């Protein structure tokens, strides 16, 4: 197993999350997984709005999200279930 990929769907959006084993970092698996997940959610649930949160120190995740079309955001008007105070929102 390389890792875990998930989407929590609510309020017409998908909160995405991923966790890969460190031995698989930097090989493109996370980007490929996000691209697959985006396509799956768009095709099967007509979702096109994706959100993610990271701990401020997780610069690898932040760079990955930016490379995959995410941008840093202010908190939305709807809840983000994976958000902890102080997290960065994308």
PDB file of N, CA, C and O in Angstrom, chain B, residues numbered from 101:
ATOM      1  N   UNK B 101       0.840  -1.172   0.000  1.00  0.00           N
ATOM      2  CA  UNK B 101       0.000   0.000   0.000  1.00  0.00           C
ATOM      3  C   UNK B 101       0.887   1.239   0.000  1.00  0.00           C
ATOM      4  O   UNK B 101       1.844   1.332   0.769  1.00  0.00           O
ATOM      5  N   UNK B 102       0.559   2.181  -0.865  1.00  0.00           N
ATOM      6  CA  UNK B 102       1.312   3.427  -0.984  1.00  0.00           C
ATOM      7  C   UNK B 102       0.816   4.457   0.019  1.00  0.00           C
ATOM      8  O   UNK B 102       1.611   5.200   0.594  1.00  0.00           O
ATOM      9  N   UNK B 103      -0.491   4.504   0.231  1.00  0.00           N
ATOM     10  CA  UNK B 103      -1.045   5.491   1.150  1.00  0.00           C
ATOM     11  C   UNK B 103      -2.560   5.482   1.130  1.00  0.00           C
ATOM     12  O   UNK B 103      -3.199   4.495   0.766  1.00  0.00           O
ATOM     13  N   UNK B 104      -3.110   6.613   1.533  1.00  0.00           N
ATOM     14  CA  UNK B 104      -4.565   6.748   1.655  1.00  0.00           C
ATOM     15  C   UNK B 104      -5.012   8.031   0.963  1.00  0.00           C
ATOM     16  O   UNK B 104      -4.325   9.051   1.020  1.00  0.00           O
ATOM     17  N   UNK B 105      -6.166   7.970   0.313  1.00  0.00           N
ATOM     18  CA  UNK B 105      -6.763   9.102  -0.387  1.00  0.00           C
ATOM     19  C   UNK B 105      -8.234   9.128  -0.016  1.00  0.00           C
ATOM     20  O   UNK B 105      -8.896   8.090  -0.013  1.00  0.00           O
ATOM     21  N   UNK B 106      -8.754  10.321   0.299  1.00  0.00           N
ATOM     22  CA  UNK B 106     -10.160  10.390   0.683  1.00  0.00           C
ATOM     23  C   UNK B 106     -10.766  11.730   0.320  1.00  0.00           C
ATOM     24  O   UNK B 106     -10.063  12.718   0.110  1.00  0.00           O
ATOM     25  N   UNK B 107     -12.085  11.740   0.253  1.00  0.00           N
ATOM     26  CA  UNK B 107     -12.846  12.965   0.043  1.00  0.00           C
ATOM     27  C   UNK B 107     -14.068  12.931   0.948  1.00  0.00           C
ATOM     28  O   UNK B 107     -14.814  11.952   0.963  1.00  0.00           O
ATOM     29  N   UNK B 108     -14.262  13.993   1.692  1.00  0.00           N
ATOM     30  CA  UNK B 108     -15.462  14.165   2.489  1.00  0.00           C
ATOM     31  C   UNK B 108     -16.341  15.150   1.732  1.00  0.00           C
ATOM     32  O   UNK B 108     -15.971  16.312   1.561  1.00  0.00           O
ATOM     33  N   UNK B 109     -17.494  14.695   1.284  1.00  0.00           N
ATOM     34  CA  UNK B 109     -18.376  15.509   0.450  1.00  0.00           C
ATOM     35  C   UNK B 109     -19.471  16.108   1.327  1.00  0.00           C
ATOM     36  O   UNK B 109     -20.191  15.394   2.024  1.00  0.00           O
ATOM     37  N   UNK B 110     -19.580  17.428   1.277  1.00  0.00           N
ATOM     38  CA  UNK B 110     -20.610  18.141   2.042  1.00  0.00           C
ATOM     39  C   UNK B 110     -20.748  19.547   1.481  1.00  0.00           C
ATOM     40  O   UNK B 110     -19.812  20.068   0.875  1.00  0.00           O
ATOM     41  N   UNK B 111     -21.897  20.160   1.675  1.00  0.00           N
ATOM     42  CA  UNK B 111     -22.169  21.536   1.231  1.00  0.00           C
ATOM     43  C   UNK B 111     -21.784  21.764  -0.237  1.00  0.00           C
ATOM     44  O   UNK B 111     -21.389  22.870  -0.607  1.00  0.00           O
ATOM     45  N   UNK B 112     -21.895  20.745  -1.056  1.00  0.00           N
ATOM     46  CA  UNK B 112     -21.593  20.878  -2.479  1.00  0.00           C
ATOM     47  C   UNK B 112     -20.117  20.955  -2.813  1.00  0.00           C
ATOM     48  O   UNK B 112     -19.756  21.335  -3.927  1.00  0.00           O
ATOM     49  N   UNK B 113     -19.256  20.600  -1.867  1.00  0.00           N
ATOM     50  CA  UNK B 113     -17.800  20.627  -2.084  1.00  0.00           C
ATOM     51  C   UNK B 113     -17.215  19.284  -1.637  1.00  0.00           C
ATOM     52  O   UNK B 113     -17.895  18.461  -1.024  1.00  0.00           O
ATOM     53  N   UNK B 114     -15.951  19.092  -1.958  1.00  0.00           N
ATOM     54  CA  UNK B 114     -15.225  17.915  -1.464  1.00  0.00           C
ATOM     55  C   UNK B 114     -13.996  18.393  -0.704  1.00  0.00           C
ATOM     56  O   UNK B 114     -13.178  19.148  -1.229  1.00  0.00           O
ATOM     57  N   UNK B 115     -13.880  17.943   0.530  1.00  0.00           N
ATOM     58  CA  UNK B 115     -12.661  18.157   1.306  1.00  0.00           C
ATOM     59  C   UNK B 115     -11.769  16.959   1.043  1.00  0.00           C
ATOM     60  O   UNK B 115     -12.124  15.830   1.383  1.00  0.00           O
ATOM     61  N   UNK B 116     -10.624  17.195   0.445  1.00  0.00           N
ATOM     62  CA  UNK B 116      -9.750  16.085   0.076  1.00  0.00           C
ATOM     63  C   UNK B 116      -8.608  15.955   1.070  1.00  0.00           C
ATOM     64  O   UNK B 116      -8.171  16.930   1.682  1.00  0.00           O
ATOM     65  N   UNK B 117      -8.145  14.740   1.211  1.00  0.00           N
ATOM     66  CA  UNK B 117      -7.016  14.456   2.092  1.00  0.00           C
ATOM     67  C   UNK B 117      -6.238  13.276   1.527  1.00  0.00           C
ATOM     68  O   UNK B 117      -6.795  12.411   0.851  1.00  0.00           O
ATOM     69  N   UNK B 118      -4.959  13.258   1.814  1.00  0.00           N
ATOM     70  CA  UNK B 118      -4.105  12.172   1.354  1.00  0.00           C
ATOM     71  C   UNK B 118      -2.989  11.975   2.370  1.00  0.00           C
ATOM     72  O   UNK B 118      -2.581  12.914   3.054  1.00  0.00           O
ATOM     73  N   UNK B 119      -2.515  10.770   2.458  1.00  0.00           N
ATOM     74  CA  UNK B 119      -1.422  10.420   3.350  1.00  0.00           C
ATOM     75  C   UNK B 119      -0.632   9.313   2.670  1.00  0.00           C
ATOM     76  O   UNK B 119      -1.157   8.227   2.425  1.00  0.00           O
ATOM     77  N   UNK B 120       0.622   9.590   2.369  1.00  0.00           N
ATOM     78  CA  UNK B 120       1.483   8.610   1.722  1.00  0.00           C
ATOM     79  C   UNK B 120       2.639   8.261   2.638  1.00  0.00           C
ATOM     80  O   UNK B 120       3.090   9.085   3.434  1.00  0.00           O
ATOM     81  N   UNK B 121       3.111   7.038   2.518  1.00  0.00           N
ATOM     82  CA  UNK B 121       4.300   6.640   3.259  1.00  0.00           C
ATOM     83  C   UNK B 121       5.492   7.456   2.784  1.00  0.00           C
ATOM     84  O   UNK B 121       5.616   7.712   1.586  1.00  0.00           O
ATOM     85  N   UNK B 122       6.369   7.871   3.687  1.00  0.00           N
ATOM     86  CA  UNK B 122       7.510   8.715   3.315  1.00  0.00           C
ATOM     87  C   UNK B 122       8.367   8.126   2.195  1.00  0.00           C
ATOM     88  O   UNK B 122       8.968   8.872   1.421  1.00  0.00           O
ATOM     89  N   UNK B 123       8.429   6.807   2.102  1.00  0.00           N
ATOM     90  CA  UNK B 123       9.236   6.195   1.038  1.00  0.00           C
ATOM     91  C   UNK B 123       8.650   6.447  -0.347  1.00  0.00           C
ATOM     92  O   UNK B 123       9.308   6.180  -1.352  1.00  0.00           O
ATOM     93  N   UNK B 124       7.413   6.961  -0.413  1.00  0.00           N
ATOM     94  CA  UNK B 124       6.771   7.243  -1.700  1.00  0.00           C
ATOM     95  C   UNK B 124       6.703   8.737  -2.020  1.00  0.00           C
ATOM     96  O   UNK B 124       6.199   9.117  -3.077  1.00  0.00           O
ATOM     97  N   UNK B 125       7.198   9.581  -1.130  1.00  0.00           N
ATOM     98  CA  UNK B 125       7.178  11.019  -1.377  1.00  0.00           C
ATOM     99  C   UNK B 125       8.080  11.365  -2.561  1.00  0.00           C
ATOM    100  O   UNK B 125       9.103  10.719  -2.789  1.00  0.00           O
ATOM    101  N   UNK B 126       7.685  12.390  -3.305  1.00  0.00           N
ATOM    102  CA  UNK B 126       8.513  12.889  -4.408  1.00  0.00           C
ATOM    103  C   UNK B 126       8.492  12.038  -5.653  1.00  0.00           C
ATOM    104  O   UNK B 126       9.324  12.233  -6.540  1.00  0.00           O
ATOM    105  N   UNK B 127       7.575  11.106  -5.748  1.00  0.00           N
ATOM    106  CA  UNK B 127       7.496  10.224  -6.925  1.00  0.00           C
ATOM    107  C   UNK B 127       6.286  10.507  -7.804  1.00  0.00           C
ATOM    108  O   UNK B 127       6.076   9.831  -8.811  1.00  0.00           O
ATOM    109  N   UNK B 128       5.487  11.507  -7.425  1.00  0.00           N
ATOM    110  CA  UNK B 128       4.328  11.870  -8.229  1.00  0.00           C
ATOM    111  C   UNK B 128       3.046  11.144  -7.869  1.00  0.00           C
ATOM    112  O   UNK B 128       2.007  11.400  -8.477  1.00  0.00           O
ATOM    113  N   UNK B 129       3.091  10.241  -6.893  1.00  0.00           N
ATOM    114  CA  UNK B 129       1.889   9.481  -6.528  1.00  0.00           C
ATOM    115  C   UNK B 129       0.784  10.375  -5.981  1.00  0.00           C
ATOM    116  O   UNK B 129      -0.385  10.175  -6.312  1.00  0.00           O
ATOM    117  N   UNK B 130       1.121  11.339  -5.166  1.00  0.00           N
ATOM    118  CA  UNK B 130       0.094  12.209  -4.570  1.00  0.00           C
ATOM    119  C   UNK B 130      -0.570  13.062  -5.650  1.00  0.00           C
ATOM    120  O   UNK B 130      -1.793  13.203  -5.659  1.00  0.00           O
ATOM    121  N   UNK B 131       0.218  13.627  -6.554  1.00  0.00           N
ATOM    122  CA  UNK B 131      -0.363  14.426  -7.647  1.00  0.00           C
ATOM    123  C   UNK B 131      -1.254  13.570  -8.531  1.00  0.00           C
ATOM    124  O   UNK B 131      -2.357  13.976  -8.895  1.00  0.00           O
ATOM    125  N   UNK B 132      -0.775  12.397  -8.870  1.00  0.00           N
ATOM    126  CA  UNK B 132      -1.568  11.496  -9.707  1.00  0.00           C
ATOM    127  C   UNK B 132      -2.862  11.108  -8.993  1.00  0.00           C
ATOM    128  O   UNK B 132      -3.918  11.022  -9.619  1.00  0.00           O
ATOM    129  N   UNK B 133      -2.781  10.877  -7.699  1.00  0.00           N
ATOM    130  CA  UNK B 133      -3.970  10.512  -6.922  1.00  0.00           C
ATOM    131  C   UNK B 133      -4.982  11.649  -6.879  1.00  0.00           C
ATOM    132  O   UNK B 133      -6.181  11.428  -7.051  1.00  0.00           O
ATOM    133  N   UNK B 134      -4.497  12.871  -6.649  1.00  0.00           N
ATOM    134  CA  UNK B 134      -5.397  14.028  -6.622  1.00  0.00           C
ATOM    135  C   UNK B 134      -6.073  14.226  -7.976  1.00  0.00           C
ATOM    136  O   UNK B 134      -7.271  14.504  -8.036  1.00  0.00           O
ATOM    137  N   UNK B 135      -5.324  14.085  -9.051  1.00  0.00           N
ATOM    138  CA  UNK B 135      -5.899  14.246 -10.384  1.00  0.00           C
ATOM    139  C   UNK B 135      -6.982  13.200 -10.627  1.00  0.00           C
ATOM    140  O   UNK B 135      -8.038  13.513 -11.175  1.00  0.00           O
ATOM    141  N   UNK B 136      -6.719  11.953 -10.217  1.00  0.00           N
ATOM    142  CA  UNK B 136      -7.726  10.902 -10.365  1.00  0.00           C
ATOM    143  C   UNK B 136      -8.953  11.232  -9.529  1.00  0.00           C
ATOM    144  O   UNK B 136     -10.081  11.110 -10.008  1.00  0.00           O
ATOM    145  N   UNK B 137      -8.742  11.653  -8.270  1.00  0.00           N
ATOM    146  CA  UNK B 137      -9.861  11.955  -7.388  1.00  0.00           C
ATOM    147  C   UNK B 137     -10.710  13.099  -7.930  1.00  0.00           C
ATOM    148  O   UNK B 137     -11.938  13.019  -7.905  1.00  0.00           O
ATOM    149  N   UNK B 138     -10.081  14.149  -8.415  1.00  0.00           N
ATOM    150  CA  UNK B 138     -10.809  15.276  -9.008  1.00  0.00           C
ATOM    151  C   UNK B 138     -11.673  14.791 -10.172  1.00  0.00           C
ATOM    152  O   UNK B 138     -12.847  15.146 -10.270  1.00  0.00           O
ATOM    153  N   UNK B 139     -11.090  13.983 -11.048  1.00  0.00           N
ATOM    154  CA  UNK B 139     -11.839  13.477 -12.204  1.00  0.00           C
ATOM    155  C   UNK B 139     -12.997  12.587 -11.759  1.00  0.00           C
ATOM    156  O   UNK B 139     -14.096  12.674 -12.308  1.00  0.00           O
ATOM    157  N   UNK B 140     -12.756  11.738 -10.771  1.00  0.00           N
ATOM    158  CA  UNK B 140     -13.809  10.851 -10.274  1.00  0.00           C
ATOM    159  C   UNK B 140     -14.962  11.650  -9.669  1.00  0.00           C
ATOM    160  O   UNK B 140     -16.127  11.384  -9.967  1.00  0.00           O
ATOM    161  N   UNK B 141     -14.645  12.617  -8.831  1.00  0.00           N
ATOM    162  CA  UNK B 141     -15.685  13.423  -8.188  1.00  0.00           C
ATOM    163  C   UNK B 141     -16.458  14.260  -9.201  1.00  0.00           C
ATOM    164  O   UNK B 141     -17.670  14.432  -9.069  1.00  0.00           O
ATOM    165  N   UNK B 142     -15.772  14.777 -10.200  1.00  0.00           N
ATOM    166  CA  UNK B 142     -16.448  15.561 -11.236  1.00  0.00           C
ATOM    167  C   UNK B 142     -17.384  14.681 -12.060  1.00  0.00           C
ATOM    168  O   UNK B 142     -18.520  15.062 -12.342  1.00  0.00           O
ATOM    169  N   UNK B 143     -16.906  13.517 -12.437  1.00  0.00           N
ATOM    170  CA  UNK B 143     -17.693  12.630 -13.293  1.00  0.00           C
ATOM    171  C   UNK B 143     -18.853  11.973 -12.550  1.00  0.00           C
ATOM    172  O   UNK B 143     -19.949  11.856 -13.099  1.00  0.00           O
ATOM    173  N   UNK B 144     -18.631  11.551 -11.333  1.00  0.00           N
ATOM    174  CA  UNK B 144     -19.638  10.771 -10.613  1.00  0.00           C
ATOM    175  C   UNK B 144     -20.540  11.589  -9.701  1.00  0.00           C
ATOM    176  O   UNK B 144     -21.670  11.182  -9.431  1.00  0.00           O
ATOM    177  N   UNK B 145     -20.065  12.732  -9.222  1.00  0.00           N
ATOM    178  CA  UNK B 145     -20.861  13.545  -8.300  1.00  0.00           C
ATOM    179  C   UNK B 145     -21.048  14.978  -8.775  1.00  0.00           C
ATOM    180  O   UNK B 145     -21.654  15.790  -8.075  1.00  0.00           O
ATOM    181  N   UNK B 146     -20.533  15.294  -9.958  1.00  0.00           N
ATOM    182  CA  UNK B 146     -20.625  16.640 -10.531  1.00  0.00           C
ATOM    183  C   UNK B 146     -20.006  17.697  -9.602  1.00  0.00           C
ATOM    184  O   UNK B 146     -20.456  18.842  -9.577  1.00  0.00           O
ATOM    185  N   UNK B 147     -18.991  17.313  -8.853  1.00  0.00           N
ATOM    186  CA  UNK B 147     -18.293  18.257  -7.971  1.00  0.00           C
ATOM    187  C   UNK B 147     -17.093  18.846  -8.688  1.00  0.00           C
ATOM    188  O   UNK B 147     -16.360  18.144  -9.385  1.00  0.00           O
ATOM    189  N   UNK B 148     -16.903  20.144  -8.508  1.00  0.00           N
ATOM    190  CA  UNK B 148     -15.761  20.809  -9.118  1.00  0.00           C
ATOM    191  C   UNK B 148     -15.082  21.758  -8.139  1.00  0.00           C
ATOM    192  O   UNK B 148     -14.199  22.529  -8.517  1.00  0.00           O
ATOM    193  N   UNK B 149     -15.496  21.696  -6.892  1.00  0.00           N
ATOM    194  CA  UNK B 149     -14.899  22.560  -5.881  1.00  0.00           C
ATOM    195  C   UNK B 149     -14.259  21.663  -4.817  1.00  0.00           C
ATOM    196  O   UNK B 149     -14.934  20.882  -4.147  1.00  0.00           O
ATOM    197  N   UNK B 150     -12.944  21.802  -4.686  1.00  0.00           N
ATOM    198  CA  UNK B 150     -12.179  20.948  -3.798  1.00  0.00           C
ATOM    199  C   UNK B 150     -11.419  21.818  -2.796  1.00  0.00           C
ATOM    200  O   UNK B 150     -10.850  22.850  -3.153  1.00  0.00           O
ATOM    201  N   UNK B 151     -11.422  21.388  -1.563  1.00  0.00           N
ATOM    202  CA  UNK B 151     -10.743  22.097  -0.483  1.00  0.00           C
ATOM    203  C   UNK B 151      -9.810  21.132   0.230  1.00  0.00           C
ATOM    204  O   UNK B 151     -10.034  19.922   0.233  1.00  0.00           O
ATOM    205  N   UNK B 152      -8.759  21.680   0.834  1.00  0.00           N
ATOM    206  CA  UNK B 152      -7.843  20.880   1.646  1.00  0.00           C
ATOM    207  C   UNK B 152      -7.279  21.772   2.742  1.00  0.00           C
ATOM    208  O   UNK B 152      -7.210  22.992   2.588  1.00  0.00           O
ATOM    209  N   UNK B 153      -6.881  21.164   3.838  1.00  0.00           N
ATOM    210  CA  UNK B 153      -6.226  21.903   4.921  1.00  0.00           C
ATOM    211  C   UNK B 153      -4.914  21.210   5.247  1.00  0.00           C
ATOM    212  O   UNK B 153      -4.776  19.998   5.084  1.00  0.00           O
ATOM    213  N   UNK B 154      -3.943  22.011   5.715  1.00  0.00           N
ATOM    214  CA  UNK B 154      -2.656  21.454   6.130  1.00  0.00           C
ATOM    215  C   UNK B 154      -2.188  22.150   7.394  1.00  0.00           C
ATOM    216  O   UNK B 154      -2.589  23.276   7.692  1.00  0.00           O
ATOM    217  N   UNK B 155      -1.347  21.471   8.115  1.00  0.00           N
ATOM    218  CA  UNK B 155      -0.666  22.103   9.239  1.00  0.00           C
ATOM    219  C   UNK B 155       0.306  23.141   8.657  1.00  0.00           C
ATOM    220  O   UNK B 155       0.879  22.911   7.592  1.00  0.00           O
ATOM    221  N   UNK B 156       0.497  24.258   9.327  1.00  0.00           N
ATOM    222  CA  UNK B 156       1.372  25.304   8.796  1.00  0.00           C
ATOM    223  C   UNK B 156       2.786  24.823   8.458  1.00  0.00           C
ATOM    224  O   UNK B 156       3.402  25.340   7.526  1.00  0.00           O
ATOM    225  N   UNK B 157       3.296  23.867   9.183  1.00  0.00           N
ATOM    226  CA  UNK B 157       4.661  23.393   8.953  1.00  0.00           C
ATOM    227  C   UNK B 157       4.760  22.382   7.802  1.00  0.00           C
ATOM    228  O   UNK B 157       5.868  22.008   7.417  1.00  0.00           O
ATOM    229  N   UNK B 158       3.651  21.940   7.257  1.00  0.00           N
ATOM    230  CA  UNK B 158       3.676  20.903   6.221  1.00  0.00           C
ATOM    231  C   UNK B 158       3.870  21.526   4.838  1.00  0.00           C
ATOM    232  O   UNK B 158       2.954  21.540   4.015  1.00  0.00           O
ATOM    233  N   UNK B 159       5.063  22.036   4.601  1.00  0.00           N
ATOM    234  CA  UNK B 159       5.355  22.739   3.346  1.00  0.00           C
ATOM    235  C   UNK B 159       5.297  21.805   2.139  1.00  0.00           C
ATOM    236  O   UNK B 159       4.956  22.250   1.044  1.00  0.00           O
ATOM    237  N   UNK B 160       5.616  20.537   2.307  1.00  0.00           N
ATOM    238  CA  UNK B 160       5.542  19.593   1.176  1.00  0.00           C
ATOM    239  C   UNK B 160       4.099  19.489   0.665  1.00  0.00           C
ATOM    240  O   UNK B 160       3.858  19.537  -0.541  1.00  0.00           O
ATOM    241  N   UNK B 161       3.162  19.348   1.573  1.00  0.00           N
ATOM    242  CA  UNK B 161       1.751  19.252   1.203  1.00  0.00           C
ATOM    243  C   UNK B 161       1.280  20.546   0.554  1.00  0.00           C
ATOM    244  O   UNK B 161       0.555  20.514  -0.441  1.00  0.00           O
ATOM    245  N   UNK B 162       1.684  21.677   1.107  1.00  0.00           N
ATOM    246  CA  UNK B 162       1.285  22.967   0.553  1.00  0.00           C
ATOM    247  C   UNK B 162       1.790  23.135  -0.878  1.00  0.00           C
ATOM    248  O   UNK B 162       1.047  23.588  -1.749  1.00  0.00           O
ATOM    249  N   UNK B 163       3.045  22.773  -1.124  1.00  0.00           N
ATOM    250  CA  UNK B 163       3.595  22.857  -2.486  1.00  0.00           C
ATOM    251  C   UNK B 163       2.848  21.927  -3.432  1.00  0.00           C
ATOM    252  O   UNK B 163       2.581  22.282  -4.580  1.00  0.00           O
ATOM    253  N   UNK B 164       2.515  20.746  -2.951  1.00  0.00           N
ATOM    254  CA  UNK B 164       1.767  19.789  -3.768  1.00  0.00           C
ATOM    255  C   UNK B 164       0.405  20.352  -4.148  1.00  0.00           C
ATOM    256  O   UNK B 164      -0.002  20.277  -5.308  1.00  0.00           O
ATOM    257  N   UNK B 165      -0.294  20.913  -3.174  1.00  0.00           N
ATOM    258  CA  UNK B 165      -1.611  21.489  -3.455  1.00  0.00           C
ATOM    259  C   UNK B 165      -1.502  22.638  -4.453  1.00  0.00           C
ATOM    260  O   UNK B 165      -2.318  22.730  -5.370  1.00  0.00           O
ATOM    261  N   UNK B 166      -0.523  23.506  -4.294  1.00  0.00           N
ATOM    262  CA  UNK B 166      -0.333  24.621  -5.229  1.00  0.00           C
ATOM    263  C   UNK B 166      -0.055  24.107  -6.638  1.00  0.00           C
ATOM    264  O   UNK B 166      -0.589  24.642  -7.609  1.00  0.00           O
ATOM    265  N   UNK B 167       0.772  23.079  -6.754  1.00  0.00           N
ATOM    266  CA  UNK B 167       1.078  22.499  -8.078  1.00  0.00           C
ATOM    267  C   UNK B 167      -0.156  21.886  -8.726  1.00  0.00           C
ATOM    268  O   UNK B 167      -0.214  21.750  -9.948  1.00  0.00           O
ATOM    269  N   UNK B 168      -1.136  21.519  -7.919  1.00  0.00           N
ATOM    270  CA  UNK B 168      -2.343  20.872  -8.439  1.00  0.00           C
ATOM    271  C   UNK B 168      -3.538  21.813  -8.514  1.00  0.00           C
ATOM    272  O   UNK B 168      -4.685  21.364  -8.519  1.00  0.00           O
ATOM    273  N   UNK B 169      -3.277  23.113  -8.573  1.00  0.00           N
ATOM    274  CA  UNK B 169      -4.330  24.080  -8.837  1.00  0.00           C
ATOM    275  C   UNK B 169      -5.017  24.674  -7.620  1.00  0.00           C
ATOM    276  O   UNK B 169      -5.928  25.488  -7.768  1.00  0.00           O
ATOM    277  N   UNK B 170      -4.610  24.291  -6.439  1.00  0.00           N
ATOM    278  CA  UNK B 170      -5.191  24.876  -5.230  1.00  0.00           C
ATOM    279  C   UNK B 170      -4.511  26.211  -4.948  1.00  0.00           C
ATOM    280  O   UNK B 170      -3.389  26.447  -5.396  1.00  0.00           O
ATOM    281  N   UNK B 171      -5.181  27.072  -4.214  1.00  0.00           N
ATOM    282  CA  UNK B 171      -4.557  28.318  -3.758  1.00  0.00           C
ATOM    283  C   UNK B 171      -4.993  28.547  -2.315  1.00  0.00           C
ATOM    284  O   UNK B 171      -6.071  28.121  -1.898  1.00  0.00           O
ATOM    285  N   UNK B 172      -4.137  29.224  -1.570  1.00  0.00           N
ATOM    286  CA  UNK B 172      -4.445  29.457  -0.168  1.00  0.00           C
ATOM    287  C   UNK B 172      -5.675  30.350  -0.053  1.00  0.00           C
ATOM    288  O   UNK B 172      -5.815  31.327  -0.788  1.00  0.00           O
ATOM    289  N   UNK B 173      -6.562  30.006   0.874  1.00  0.00           N
ATOM    290  CA  UNK B 173      -7.856  30.670   1.017  1.00  0.00           C
ATOM    291  C   UNK B 173      -8.095  31.130   2.447  1.00  0.00           C
ATOM    292  O   UNK B 173      -7.448  30.663   3.384  1.00  0.00           O
ATOM    293  N   UNK B 174      -9.021  32.039   2.592  1.00  0.00           N
ATOM    294  CA  UNK B 174      -9.563  32.385   3.904  1.00  0.00           C
ATOM    295  C   UNK B 174     -10.610  31.338   4.258  1.00  0.00           C
ATOM    296  O   UNK B 174     -11.091  30.632   3.371  1.00  0.00           O
ATOM    297  N   UNK B 175     -10.972  31.221   5.523  1.00  0.00           N
ATOM    298  CA  UNK B 175     -12.015  30.252   5.868  1.00  0.00           C
ATOM    299  C   UNK B 175     -13.308  30.542   5.108  1.00  0.00           C
ATOM    300  O   UNK B 175     -13.736  31.693   5.028  1.00  0.00           O
ATOM    301  N   UNK B 176     -13.925  29.509   4.555  1.00  0.00           N
ATOM    302  CA  UNK B 176     -15.187  29.701   3.822  1.00  0.00           C
ATOM    303  C   UNK B 176     -16.351  29.900   4.787  1.00  0.00           C
ATOM    304  O   UNK B 176     -16.194  29.771   6.001  1.00  0.00           O
ATOM    305  N   UNK B 177     -17.514  30.214   4.235  1.00  0.00           N
ATOM    306  CA  UNK B 177     -18.711  30.414   5.050  1.00  0.00           C
ATOM    307  C   UNK B 177     -19.298  29.099   5.548  1.00  0.00           C
ATOM    308  O   UNK B 177     -20.082  29.098   6.497  1.00  0.00           O
ATOM    309  N   UNK B 178     -18.938  27.990   4.930  1.00  0.00           N
ATOM    310  CA  UNK B 178     -19.390  26.671   5.360  1.00  0.00           C
ATOM    311  C   UNK B 178     -18.270  26.011   6.172  1.00  0.00           C
ATOM    312  O   UNK B 178     -17.113  26.415   6.062  1.00  0.00           O
ATOM    313  N   UNK B 179     -18.598  25.009   6.978  1.00  0.00           N
ATOM    314  CA  UNK B 179     -17.559  24.381   7.801  1.00  0.00           C
ATOM    315  C   UNK B 179     -16.633  23.495   6.971  1.00  0.00           C
ATOM    316  O   UNK B 179     -17.049  22.895   5.980  1.00  0.00           O
ATOM    317  N   UNK B 180     -15.391  23.427   7.387  1.00  0.00           N
ATOM    318  CA  UNK B 180     -14.448  22.445   6.868  1.00  0.00           C
ATOM    319  C   UNK B 180     -14.206  21.455   8.004  1.00  0.00           C
ATOM    320  O   UNK B 180     -13.655  21.822   9.042  1.00  0.00           O
ATOM    321  N   UNK B 181     -14.609  20.224   7.815  1.00  0.00           N
ATOM    322  CA  UNK B 181     -14.610  19.253   8.893  1.00  0.00           C
ATOM    323  C   UNK B 181     -13.212  18.796   9.305  1.00  0.00           C
ATOM    324  O   UNK B 181     -13.025  18.312  10.421  1.00  0.00           O
ATOM    325  N   UNK B 182     -12.234  18.944   8.423  1.00  0.00           N
ATOM    326  CA  UNK B 182     -10.878  18.529   8.774  1.00  0.00           C
ATOM    327  C   UNK B 182     -10.026  19.686   9.303  1.00  0.00           C
ATOM    328  O   UNK B 182      -8.843  19.507   9.592  1.00  0.00           O
ATOM    329  N   UNK B 183     -10.625  20.863   9.427  1.00  0.00           N
ATOM    330  CA  UNK B 183      -9.892  22.060   9.852  1.00  0.00           C
ATOM    331  C   UNK B 183      -9.659  22.061  11.357  1.00  0.00           C
ATOM    332  O   UNK B 183     -10.569  21.793  12.143  1.00  0.00           O
ATOM    333  N   UNK B 184      -8.429  22.365  11.741  1.00  0.00           N
ATOM    334  CA  UNK B 184      -8.080  22.635  13.127  1.00  0.00           C
ATOM    335  C   UNK B 184      -7.592  24.078  13.188  1.00  0.00           C
ATOM    336  O   UNK B 184      -6.929  24.538  12.258  1.00  0.00           O
ATOM    337  N   UNK B 185      -7.905  24.803  14.262  1.00  0.00           N
ATOM    338  CA  UNK B 185      -7.454  26.199  14.356  1.00  0.00           C
ATOM    339  C   UNK B 185      -5.949  26.321  14.060  1.00  0.00           C
ATOM    340  O   UNK B 185      -5.123  25.587  14.604  1.00  0.00           O
ATOM    341  N   UNK B 186      -5.633  27.268  13.186  1.00  0.00           N
ATOM    342  CA  UNK B 186      -4.255  27.495  12.789  1.00  0.00           C
ATOM    343  C   UNK B 186      -3.850  26.819  11.498  1.00  0.00           C
ATOM    344  O   UNK B 186      -2.801  27.141  10.939  1.00  0.00           O
ATOM    345  N   UNK B 187      -4.666  25.876  11.004  1.00  0.00           N
ATOM    346  CA  UNK B 187      -4.349  25.209   9.742  1.00  0.00           C
ATOM    347  C   UNK B 187      -4.377  26.200   8.585  1.00  0.00           C
ATOM    348  O   UNK B 187      -5.051  27.228   8.644  1.00  0.00           O
ATOM    349  N   UNK B 188      -3.636  25.873   7.542  1.00  0.00           N
ATOM    350  CA  UNK B 188      -3.727  26.609   6.285  1.00  0.00           C
ATOM    351  C   UNK B 188      -4.824  25.973   5.449  1.00  0.00           C
ATOM    352  O   UNK B 188      -4.969  24.751   5.424  1.00  0.00           O
ATOM    353  N   UNK B 189      -5.587  26.801   4.771  1.00  0.00           N
ATOM    354  CA  UNK B 189      -6.719  26.337   3.985  1.00  0.00           C
ATOM    355  C   UNK B 189      -6.417  26.554   2.501  1.00  0.00           C
ATOM    356  O   UNK B 189      -5.971  27.626   2.094  1.00  0.00           O
ATOM    357  N   UNK B 190      -6.666  25.530   1.718  1.00  0.00           N
ATOM    358  CA  UNK B 190      -6.461  25.594   0.267  1.00  0.00           C
ATOM    359  C   UNK B 190      -7.719  25.156  -0.445  1.00  0.00           C
ATOM    360  O   UNK B 190      -7.758  25.137  -1.675  1.00  0.00           O
TER     361      UNK B 190
END
